[in-house]
Amino acid sequence: MIECKDTIKVGIADMNIVKAPNVIRTSGLGSCVGVVVYDQSRELAGLAHVMLPDSSLTRSGSLNIAKYADTAIKELVSILMKNGARSYSLKAKIAGGAQMFQFTSGSDMMRIGPRNVEAVRKELADLHISIVAEDVGGNSGRTIEFNPKTCLLNIRTVNKGIKDL
């Protein structure tokens, strides 16, 4: 029997979950960080495409929780738990956080990629979720795809090829 799998796409400042045999993918990871949280034994995974480190920076009244590291990861874990994941089994893989533009000012505000990576690491640590693999930094964009059956994170980096974590 051939298993039919679908690819669930996650947009920028978006999140979703997937159960095997389906896979989950996001593209356009420049300074953004793709955060995969998964429960291997349940073959269940979630992906958040985090754009910014901290929701306190928001100006508008309506908050897109998927956009910020501090809100997206908590919400993603909550959705995974409601769908059968167990907190003690959760692990994470992350990719992205590139410094896409070179600035001479050295202003911390312009270090969006590195600040996103720091914020994602902090949120995962606060939730006691270990990062088992990562491909962060640099200055190239990435597309990632996660398979909850194999727990492999496939990373395509612009001008750098493909690798699995």
C-alpha positions in Angstrom: 0.0 0.0 0.0 1.3 3.4 -0.9 0.8 6.1 1.7 -0.4 9.4 0.3 1.1 12.4 2.0 0.2 16.0 1.9 2.5 18.9 2.5 1.0 21.4 4.9 2.4 24.9 4.1 3.0 27.5 6.8 3.2 31.1 5.8 5.1 34.0 7.3 4.0 34.8 10.8 1.8 31.6 10.7 1.7 28.2 12.4 0.2 24.8 12.0 0.5 21.2 13.1 0.7 18.0 11.2 0.5 14.2 11.8 2.4 11.6 9.8 2.3 10.7 7.0 1.9 14.4 6.2 4.8 16.8 6.2 5.0 20.5 7.1 6.9 23.2 5.3 7.7 26.9 5.4 9.8 29.0 3.0 11.1 32.5 3.1 13.1 32.1 6.3 15.5 35.0 6.2 15.8 36.7 9.6 12.7 34.7 10.6 13.1 31.5 12.5 11.3 28.2 11.7 10.5 26.5 15.0 9.5 22.8 14.8 8.2 21.2 18.0 7.4 17.6 17.9 6.4 14.4 19.8 8.3 11.6 18.0 6.2 8.7 19.4 3.0 10.4 18.5 4.3 11.3 15.0 2.9 14.8 15.6 4.7 18.0 14.9 4.0 21.7 14.8 5.8 24.5 12.9 5.8 28.2 13.7 7.3 30.8 11.3 8.5 33.4 13.8 9.1 36.9 12.4 10.0 39.0 15.5 11.3 38.2 19.0 8.9 40.0 21.3 5.1 40.8 21.1 5.6 43.8 23.4 6.9 45.6 20.2 3.5 45.4 18.6 1.7 48.7 17.9 -1.7 47.6 16.7 -4.6 46.5 18.8 -4.8 43.1 17.1 -1.9 40.7 18.0 -0.9 38.0 15.5 0.4 35.5 18.1 2.2 33.4 15.4 4.4 36.5 14.5 6.4 36.7 17.8 8.6 34.1 19.5 7.2 34.8 23.0 3.6 34.1 21.9 4.0 31.7 19.0 5.9 28.9 20.8 3.6 28.8 23.8 0.5 28.7 21.5 2.1 26.0 19.3 2.9 23.8 22.3 -0.7 24.3 23.5 -2.2 23.2 20.2 0.1 20.2 20.1 -0.9 19.1 23.6 -4.6 19.5 22.7 -3.9 17.1 19.8 -2.3 14.4 21.9 1.4 15.4 22.3 2.9 14.9 25.8 5.0 17.7 27.3 7.7 15.4 28.5 8.2 14.0 24.9 8.5 17.4 23.1 11.7 18.2 21.3 12.6 21.1 18.9 14.6 21.8 15.8 15.1 25.3 14.6 16.4 27.0 11.4 16.7 30.5 10.1 17.6 33.7 11.9 20.0 34.9 9.2 21.4 38.4 9.1 20.0 39.3 5.7 21.4 42.8 5.4 24.6 44.4 6.4 24.3 47.5 8.5 27.1 49.8 9.5 25.4 51.3 12.5 25.7 48.2 14.6 22.3 49.0 16.1 20.8 46.1 18.1 17.4 46.8 16.4 18.8 45.8 13.1 20.0 42.4 14.4 16.6 40.9 13.9 17.8 37.4 12.9 20.1 36.9 15.9 17.5 38.4 18.2 14.9 36.0 16.9 17.2 33.0 17.5 17.9 34.2 21.1 14.2 34.7 21.8 13.3 31.3 20.4 16.0 29.6 22.5 14.7 31.4 25.6 11.1 30.4 25.1 12.0 26.8 24.4 14.2 26.7 27.5 11.4 28.3 29.6 9.1 25.4 28.4 11.8 22.8 29.1 11.9 21.8 25.5 15.4 20.8 24.3 16.7 21.9 20.9 18.1 18.7 19.4 19.3 20.3 16.1 19.6 23.7 14.6 20.8 25.5 11.5 20.8 29.2 12.3 22.6 32.4 11.4 24.6 33.2 8.3 23.1 35.5 5.6 21.2 33.1 3.3 17.5 32.4 3.2 16.1 28.9 3.9 13.1 26.7 3.2 12.5 23.9 5.7 10.3 20.8 5.6 9.7 18.5 8.6 8.6 14.9 8.5 7.0 13.8 11.8 7.5 10.1 10.8 11.3 10.3 10.4 11.8 13.4 12.5 14.1 14.7 9.8 14.2 18.4 9.1 15.1 19.0 5.5 16.7 22.4 5.0 17.3 24.1 1.6 19.6 27.1 1.9 19.9 29.6 -0.9 23.2 29.0 -2.8 24.2 26.3 -0.2 22.3 23.2 -1.1 20.2 20.8 0.9 20.8 19.0 4.2 18.8 17.0 6.8 19.0 17.5 10.5 
